[in-house]
């Protein structure tokens, strides 16, 4: 009787240890996307994967992400670039997560793998990027790779990042007559669009009616050759990258120029 009880106790402890070991290897994932349905589809895909992954929550907006991450203690956050029809809201939330030194590494799901989107995702602090047309099994692999501290991106996407570190490419900011392409007010609207603000947010920020904001956007679309807010945001990102790289190059060249001037004056 005692012998049987001892064996049963050992078996029970063995099962308990095995179960706890399994949980130790499980990655806790928080999912955020533009709709509850989309979050549920991603969660279902993650659960079907062959990697040990547990979905600990989901949200569809920035406030829900902040609250969910505080409560869930997630290891990895999978965040869509678009949240509730705000095209770049996922980037802004990712910046907040990185700035707060929160625990989860972030994977951003992109609707488009255009170079500007890829570069902006990594600028925001993402550890990995994932395209919606890729397989669910690959997403699970991506989650576990990022959890281990790896960077997840295709060779093509990494090439985009390398190119962004190279010489700046010119963006159209002036007319053929040499005048500014956009007015100061239009520049302000473009900046706010790139920050992920809605027309209502912009109208409140600039103290304009929503109708006036829409008119500004139509004029801006025509001037810069874009057709929607996402393309306009990409235009703003490309332009900002170009200006940053131009300023960096100028800063690197300035000391050399000053040194040359000193040498020339001494020779004179």
Secondary structure as GFF3:
##gff-version 3
##sequence-region A 1 268
A	DSSP	alpha_helix	2	24	.	.	.	ID=ss1
A	DSSP	beta_strand	27	32	.	.	.	ID=ss2
A	DSSP	alpha_helix	36	48	.	.	.	ID=ss3
A	DSSP	beta_strand	53	59	.	.	.	ID=ss4
A	DSSP	alpha_helix	62	72	.	.	.	ID=ss5
A	DSSP	beta_strand	76	80	.	.	.	ID=ss6
A	DSSP	alpha_helix	89	99	.	.	.	ID=ss7
A	DSSP	beta_strand	105	110	.	.	.	ID=ss8
A	DSSP	alpha_helix	115	124	.	.	.	ID=ss9
A	DSSP	beta_strand	128	131	.	.	.	ID=ss10
A	DSSP	alpha_helix	136	147	.	.	.	ID=ss11
A	DSSP	alpha_helix	155	164	.	.	.	ID=ss12
A	DSSP	alpha_helix	184	194	.	.	.	ID=ss13
A	DSSP	alpha_helix	199	206	.	.	.	ID=ss14
A	DSSP	alpha_helix	210	224	.	.	.	ID=ss15
A	DSSP	alpha_helix	229	267	.	.	.	ID=ss16
###
